[in-house]
Amino acid sequence: MQLVISSTGTIHCLYDETLDLHTLGKLSISRGSHVEPNEAGLWYADLAPVGGPQLGPFGSRSAALIAEVRWLEEHWLSSSDH
C-alpha cells in the first residue's frame, strides 16, 4: 500500500485492508472507478470518477482490477490534484 502525504498532512492512498486507516485520523473514502462486465462478459475499468479513461476490454475481472490499480497508482495517486 502506498501512502502519499501532502505538505498539509493529508494522506491519499488506494483503499485496502493492509492497514487500519482509522488510526491515521478521520477518513474520507470515495470511489475511484467502476469495474464491470459488458453484455459479452468482457470486463472494463471505468476511471471516470477520477477523470480517467475506460480501460479494457479484459477477459477476466482480476485483469481489469490489476489495470485499474496500476492506472490509479500511476496517474491519480501521484497527482497533486486531489
Secondary structure by P-SEA (a helix, b strand, c coil): cbbbbccccccccccccccccccccbbbbbbccccccccccbbbbbccccccccccccccaaaaaaaaaaaaaacccccccc
